[in-house]
Amino acid sequence: MSGKCPLGFRGIILLLLLTAGYLMVYLLYPSVFRFAVVGTILGGILIVMNPRPASWLPFLPLVFLLGGNTLPLGIFYPSVITLAMFGFFAFYIVDKIAWNEPLPGLSLPVKLVFIALALQIISIAVSIHIHGQYFWNAVREGSSVFLFMPLVFMVPDLCRTEESLLRLSRSLVLILLLAGAAGIVEYLSFSGFSRVDISLGYLYKGRVSSFLGNANVFAGYLELAIPFSVALGFWEKSTKWRFTALIAALLGILSILFTFSRGGLFSMAVGVGAVLIYRFRKRLWIPVLISILFVGFLVKNADVFERQMSFFMNPGELINQPTLLHRHVTYRGLWNQFLDSPGTGVGWGAKEYFWGNTRIYSFWEIRHSVSTKSIQHFGGLNSLFLTHAVRGGLISLGGLCLIVLAVVIASVGAIRKVPFPWGIGLSAGLLGFGIHQIMDNFLCWPQTSGFFWLYIGILLATVSIFSRAENAA
């Protein structure tokens, strides 16, 4: 065996200099600056190696899954994926300018989203100049829903062929496989029982969150991802990828059960059910049989999944459960606040406080006051629609309705024009996700918001790809 180092003398010197540089940054500067320097260097090297943004599109789902940590930057508290999104958008714009390429055309759903953005900007301006909310609070909270909105026109522009669409779709399957496997491992690592719902008679080891940090948010991601993976599993020509997609869907379903999210289970069932009915519409006995087997599995393990099963098997007791009673109190209070100021709401960036300053459920009625200093985290108000109604009134609620309309138009167009599995698989996931937003607000979380806009972008890309193929034929 030769003892010669393959790096050579220059390679060794370069490695030592890089190590010394990193140690200097590590010792003299805070972690935020260190991460920024390392990220910039690595990003620059990767871009030089492959200087077109389309090549990096399949890696976005991995960044969205793993980049949920926040980095405090002065009055801002961006997540890693928010910074990555800004960087990717800048990369996209620079690439357009460098190659002198025209900007992409805007379909009707994208135009509706831009109108929604304009309404949201108006709502933010009203929050600042009429309600007197702290400027940066209003800007930060009001813009959170639209941080990943550029994906609706970037993805169709970068993903132009069936090959690139398949590559991106398989990337989503692998991310679901990773997230689902992490959720199962997390559940198996629990010891003892959670005390969260023990007073209600529910005994479970804990609620899994995988890489998303919150069980309900993890359920929101799974609602989007599982139906699409199921559709791909029934369509894939490659046995290896068909097996991978179905295993990913199975791990995702188990993970959503272990989140113990009732809304997540229902929304996932709606999405997967839509895919199965569409796929086997001429043999409906297959989805019926699958449904019976799934319900039988839940009933057989009702002691484990009692928190979710009570929602379906014993709905009469739900009114006595604090976990749902506080939502009733909260929603009623928020609706009354909306009626007090239906036009403009209380303003984005408003300061929240509980009526009575107590956590007793009967007093869990969220109130708002004018903010005068920076707020690190904003509450989601348990409902996407109530959040927009209370914060921005009819102006912001109108913008949200335009986003819903854009998704509906894109989904209908995809189901009509795009073959299985993309049209129904993506649309079913968005349908389940949308249903859950009546009870929760996942668009204020960067990870689920990123996946939401990414799935819409892929949906629009499929319409564009297959429309061009049809016209060419």
VENWO-V758051 format. One record per pair of residues at least 12 apart in sequence whose C-alpha atoms are under 6 Angstrom apart, sorted by the first residue. I is the first residue (numbers start at 1). J is the second residue. If there is no record, write none. Layout:
BEGIN
i j
I J
I J
END
This chain:
BEGIN
i j
54 158
58 168
58 171
64 81
64 447
67 80
67 81
109 406
112 402
113 403
116 399
116 402
119 399
120 396
123 392
123 396
124 138
127 347
127 348
133 370
133 371
134 371
134 372
137 349
138 348
138 349
141 349
142 348
144 444
145 443
145 444
148 450
149 453
151 453
151 454
151 457
152 457
155 457
156 461
160 465
173 229
173 245
176 248
177 248
180 251
180 252
180 255
182 210
183 208
183 210
183 255
190 205
192 205
193 205
194 206
207 258
207 259
208 258
208 259
215 259
219 256
219 264
221 448
223 268
223 429
223 432
223 433
224 429
224 430
224 433
226 249
227 271
227 272
227 425
227 429
228 425
228 426
229 245
229 249
230 246
230 249
231 421
231 425
232 421
233 245
233 246
262 308
263 436
267 432
268 432
270 432
271 428
271 429
271 432
326 361
330 365
333 365
338 390
342 393
342 394
343 393
343 394
344 392
344 393
345 390
345 391
345 392
345 393
346 391
347 391
347 392
348 391
350 368
350 369
350 370
350 371
351 368
351 369
351 370
351 371
352 367
352 368
353 366
353 367
354 366
354 367
380 441
382 439
382 440
382 441
383 437
383 438
383 439
383 440
383 441
384 437
384 441
411 427
414 463
END
